[in-house]
């Protein structure tokens, strides 16, 4: 393949993006836990080197992990390009193989929220809840429902193509240079259960997982709606951590007792997610309501009564 042609055609599947290993140089390991590893990298091209991110496995990965990752790469290669997910630039048939993706300079949504609405920024205007809300109104609060809509569109795209994004949270949403949200770290429905079992190990993001996963280890597109509801709480809490300082057993007790996350103080409307195990992002109502109500007066038809 001519490396000058490393682009994703939105109307075609990514079948012919194989890149010679010699054209990919790993620069530095990005922070993270678990068996999956993300590296900053350079892809050497005739038109000039291209910054990228490479996903691979740690050196102590098992044979089954390598087989599963190879299977997952083939599923991802079948995905058409879409602006709501991290762009695929290519892959290397190495052991373990490389999945080469675009580098997004905006960082994570989590870092953006905590920095943009940090107590230090709010302090100069006053530290009361009302003043914090006014600061948000005068700042970038209009971006918050846009972030929610962009993530919802990404989840709809993934659901349509039989992918899920278990454990979706603000740390797993990246921003490009223009501040648009893009999803990554998704997995095909075919491999999702074994993938989370092998690669998550003890690092389960339990605060964002639906009850059917915590109690039954079930993964489905409906679970993405639950995680999205918790993500909404994060967004309108300016990056705060849900169920902070609670253990997994504590969160499970809260769910059994039907104790819900409190409505964020600065949320400009109700975030209602009604119980319905059959609702997914293909239902359409989530995206329509986000589009019609950017003020967030009534936000989501989905899975649970409140986040």
C-alpha positions in Angstrom: 0.0 0.0 0.0 1.2 3.5 -0.8 1.5 5.2 2.6 0.5 8.5 1.0 -3.0 7.0 0.7 -3.5 6.5 4.5 -7.0 7.9 4.5 -10.4 6.4 5.5 -13.1 6.6 2.8 -16.3 7.0 4.7 -18.2 5.1 2.0 -15.9 2.0 2.0 -14.7 -0.6 4.4 -11.1 -0.5 5.5 -9.9 -3.6 3.9 -6.6 -2.6 2.3 -4.9 -0.7 5.1 -2.0 -3.1 5.8 1.2 -1.2 6.6 4.7 -2.7 6.7 6.1 -2.9 10.2 9.2 -1.1 9.1 7.1 2.0 8.4 5.8 2.3 11.9 8.1 3.6 14.7 6.8 3.4 18.3 7.9 6.5 20.2 6.5 6.4 23.7 4.1 4.3 25.8 1.0 6.2 26.9 -0.3 5.9 30.5 -2.8 3.1 31.1 -3.5 -0.1 32.9 -4.1 -3.6 31.7 -2.9 -5.8 28.9 -3.7 -3.4 26.1 -1.0 -0.9 25.3 -1.2 2.4 23.5 1.9 4.0 22.0 2.6 7.4 20.4 4.0 6.5 17.0 5.3 7.8 13.7 4.1 6.4 10.4 6.7 7.0 7.8 5.3 8.2 4.5 6.7 9.6 1.3 4.7 12.8 2.0 6.2 13.1 5.4 5.9 11.4 8.8 2.4 11.1 10.4 1.8 11.2 14.1 -0.4 8.3 15.2 -1.5 6.1 18.1 -0.8 2.4 18.0 -2.8 -0.2 20.0 -1.0 -3.4 20.8 -0.5 -5.9 23.7 1.9 -6.0 26.5 4.8 -8.4 26.3 3.3 -10.9 28.8 0.0 -11.4 26.8 -1.2 -14.9 26.3 -1.7 -16.8 23.1 -5.5 -16.5 23.4 -5.2 -12.7 23.9 -3.2 -12.4 20.7 -5.8 -14.6 18.8 -8.6 -12.5 20.2 -7.0 -9.2 19.3 -6.2 -10.4 15.8 -9.9 -11.4 15.4 -11.0 -8.0 16.7 -8.7 -6.1 14.2 -10.5 -7.9 11.4 -13.8 -6.8 12.7 -12.7 -3.2 13.0 -11.3 -3.3 9.5 -14.9 -4.0 8.3 -16.1 -0.7 9.8 -16.8 2.2 7.5 -15.2 5.5 8.5 -17.3 7.8 10.6 -16.5 11.2 12.3 -17.8 9.9 15.6 -15.0 7.4 16.1 -11.2 7.5 16.1 -10.1 7.2 12.5 -8.3 4.0 11.5 -5.1 4.6 9.6 -3.9 1.1 9.1 -2.6 -2.1 10.7 0.5 -4.3 10.9 0.4 -8.0 10.7 2.9 -8.4 13.6 2.7 -10.6 16.7 1.0 -9.0 18.5 -0.4 -6.9 15.7 -0.6 -3.1 15.5 -3.8 -1.2 15.1 -2.8 2.3 13.9 -5.2 5.1 14.6 -5.2 8.9 14.3 -3.7 11.0 17.0 -6.2 13.3 18.6 -4.6 16.3 20.2 -7.6 17.5 22.4 -7.0 14.9 25.1 -9.8 13.1 27.0 -13.2 14.6 27.7 -12.5 13.9 31.4 -9.4 16.1 31.4 -11.2 18.8 29.5 -14.1 19.0 31.9 -12.0 19.0 35.0 -9.7 21.7 33.6 -12.4 23.9 32.0 -14.6 24.0 35.1 -12.0 23.6 37.8 -12.6 25.1 41.2 -9.6 27.4 40.6 -11.3 28.9 37.6 -14.6 29.2 39.5 -13.1 30.7 42.7 -12.4 34.0 41.1 -16.1 34.5 40.6 -17.2 33.1 43.9 -17.5 29.6 45.3 -21.2 29.1 45.7 -23.1 26.6 43.7 -25.1 29.4 42.1 -22.0 31.3 41.1 -20.4 28.1 39.7 -23.5 27.7 37.5 -23.3 31.3 36.3 -19.6 30.8 35.4 -20.6 27.7 33.4 -23.3 29.7 31.6 -20.8 32.4 30.7 -18.2 29.9 29.7 -18.5 26.8 27.6 -21.6 25.2 29.2 -23.3 25.2 25.7 -20.7 22.6 24.7 -21.8 20.1 27.3 -25.0 19.0 25.6 -23.1 19.0 22.3 -20.6 16.5 23.8 -23.5 14.4 24.9 -25.0 14.4 21.4 -21.7 13.6 19.7 -21.2 10.6 22.0 -24.8 9.4 21.4 -24.2 9.6 17.7 -21.0 7.6 18.0 -22.8 4.9 20.1 -25.6 4.8 17.5 -23.1 4.2 14.8 -21.4 1.4 16.8 -24.7 -0.3 17.6 -25.7 -0.2 14.0 -22.5 -2.1 13.1 -22.7 -4.6 16.0 -20.1 -3.0 18.2 -20.4 -2.1 21.9 -18.4 0.3 24.1 -18.5 -1.4 27.6 -17.3 0.9 30.4 -17.9 4.0 28.4 -16.8 7.0 30.5 -15.4 10.5 30.0 -11.8 9.1 30.1 -12.7 6.9 27.1 -13.9 9.8 25.0 -11.2 11.8 23.1 -11.4 15.3 21.6 -9.9 16.3 18.3 -8.3 19.7 17.7 -11.8 21.2 17.0 -13.2 19.9 20.3 -15.3 17.2 18.8 -15.8 13.9 20.7 -14.6 10.7 19.2 -15.0 7.2 20.6 -12.4 4.5 20.8 -11.7 1.3 22.7 -14.9 -0.3 21.4 -15.3 -4.0 20.7 -17.4 -6.2 18.4 -20.4 -7.9 19.9 -19.0 -11.3 18.9 -15.9 -10.8 21.1 -17.2 -8.5 23.8 -17.7 -11.0 26.6 -14.4 -12.8 26.3 -12.6 -9.5 25.5 -13.7 -7.8 28.8 -12.9 -11.0 30.8 -9.4 -11.3 29.4 -8.3 -7.7 29.1 -10.1 -6.0 32.0 -8.9 -8.5 34.6 -9.4 -6.7 37.9 -9.7 -3.2 36.3 -13.5 -3.3 35.8 -14.9 0.3 35.6 -17.8 -0.8 37.8 -19.1 2.7 38.4 -20.2 2.9 34.8 -21.3 -0.7 34.3 -25.0 -1.8 34.2 -26.4 -4.2 36.7 -26.7 -7.0 34.2 -22.9 -6.9 33.9 -22.1 -6.5 37.5 -24.4 -9.4 38.5 -24.5 -11.6 35.4 -21.5 -10.5 33.3 -23.9 -9.7 30.4 -22.8 -7.3 27.7 -25.3 -5.8 25.2 -26.0 -2.5 23.4 -28.5 -1.7 26.1 -25.6 -1.6 28.6 -24.1 1.2 26.6 -27.3 3.2 27.3 -26.7 2.7 31.0 -23.1 3.8 30.8 -24.1 6.8 28.7 -26.5 7.8 31.5 -23.6 7.8 34.0 -21.5 9.7 31.4 -24.2 12.4 31.3 -23.9 12.7 35.1 -20.1 13.1 34.6 -20.5 15.8 31.9 -22.9 17.9 34.0 -20.8 17.4 37.1 -17.8 18.8 35.2 -15.8 15.6 35.3 -16.6 14.5 38.8 -16.3 10.8 39.5 -19.5 8.9 40.1 -19.9 6.8 43.2 -16.6 8.4 44.4 -14.7 6.4 47.0 -17.2 3.5 46.8 -16.0 -0.1 46.3 -17.6 -2.4 43.7 -19.6 -4.0 46.5 -20.8 -0.6 47.6 -22.0 0.3 44.1 -23.7 -3.1 43.8 -25.5 -2.4 47.2 -26.6 1.0 45.9 -28.0 -0.5 42.7 -29.9 -3.3 44.6 -31.3 -0.6 46.9 -32.2 1.5 43.8 -30.2 4.4 45.2 -29.5 6.7 42.2 -26.8 9.2 41.5 -28.0 12.7 42.6 -29.0 15.2 39.9 -25.9 17.4 39.3 -26.3 20.8 41.0 -25.5 22.7 37.8 -27.5 20.6 35.3 -29.7 23.0 33.3 -32.6 20.4 33.2 -33.6 16.9 34.1 -31.7 13.9 32.8 -34.4 11.2 32.7 -33.5 7.8 31.5 -36.5 5.5 31.8 -36.2 1.8 32.4 -36.6 -0.3 29.3 -34.3 -3.3 28.6 -35.2 -3.1 24.9 -34.0 0.4 24.2 -30.7 0.9 22.5 -29.2 3.8 20.4 -30.9 2.3 17.3 -34.2 3.2 18.9 -33.7 6.8 17.7 -35.3 8.7 20.5 -32.0 9.4 22.3 -30.5 11.2 19.4 -33.7 13.0 18.5 -34.2 14.3 22.0 -30.6 15.4 22.3 -30.9 17.2 19.0 -34.2 18.9 19.8 -33.4 19.8 23.4 -29.9 21.2 23.6 -31.0 23.0 26.8 -31.4 19.5 28.3 -34.9 20.1 29.7 -35.8 16.5 28.9 -32.8 14.5 27.7 -33.0 10.8 27.1 -35.4 8.0 26.7 -33.4 4.9 27.5 -32.8 2.6 30.3 -33.3 3.9 33.9 -35.4 6.5 35.6 -32.5 8.8 36.7 -28.8 8.6 36.5 
